[in-house]
Amino acid sequence: MGHLIHQVRNTGYDCEMRSHFWLVDFDPDKSLTPVRRVAVIPDAAG
């Protein structure tokens, strides 16, 4: 679970879209500390 946000802006000639992803951003029991989150979701997942 996580969040995804698309940010679109006008550049004058066309538009630019940037996407932001937060993986494992939803943790109802608050058990995933930042250190544990890195262990659960490796950099390669991005």
C-alpha positions as CSV (number, residue, x, y, z in Angstrom):
1,M,0.0,0.0,0.0
2,G,1.1,3.5,-0.6
3,H,0.4,6.8,-2.2
4,L,0.9,8.1,-5.7
5,I,0.7,11.8,-6.7
6,H,0.9,13.2,-10.2
7,Q,2.0,16.9,-10.4
8,V,1.3,18.6,-13.8
9,R,2.5,22.1,-14.6
10,N,2.3,24.3,-17.7
11,T,5.8,25.1,-19.1
12,G,4.6,27.7,-21.6
13,Y,5.1,25.5,-24.7
14,D,3.7,22.2,-23.4
15,C,3.3,20.6,-20.0
16,E,5.4,18.6,-17.6
17,M,4.3,15.8,-15.3
18,R,6.1,14.5,-12.3
19,S,5.1,11.4,-10.3
20,H,5.8,10.8,-6.7
21,F,5.4,7.4,-5.0
22,W,5.4,6.6,-1.3
23,L,5.7,2.8,-0.9
24,V,4.4,1.2,2.2
25,D,3.1,4.6,3.4
26,F,0.0,3.1,5.0
27,D,0.8,1.3,8.3
28,P,-2.3,1.0,10.5
29,D,-0.4,-0.6,13.5
30,K,2.6,1.7,13.2
31,S,5.0,-1.2,13.3
32,L,7.1,-0.1,10.3
33,T,9.8,2.3,11.6
34,P,11.9,4.1,8.9
35,V,14.7,1.5,9.4
36,R,12.3,-1.4,9.1
37,R,10.7,0.1,6.0
38,V,14.0,0.1,4.2
39,A,14.4,-3.6,5.0
40,V,10.9,-4.4,3.7
41,I,11.0,-2.4,0.5
42,P,14.4,-2.4,-1.2
43,D,15.7,0.4,-3.4
44,A,15.2,-1.8,-6.4
45,A,11.5,-1.7,-5.9
46,G,11.5,1.9,-7.1
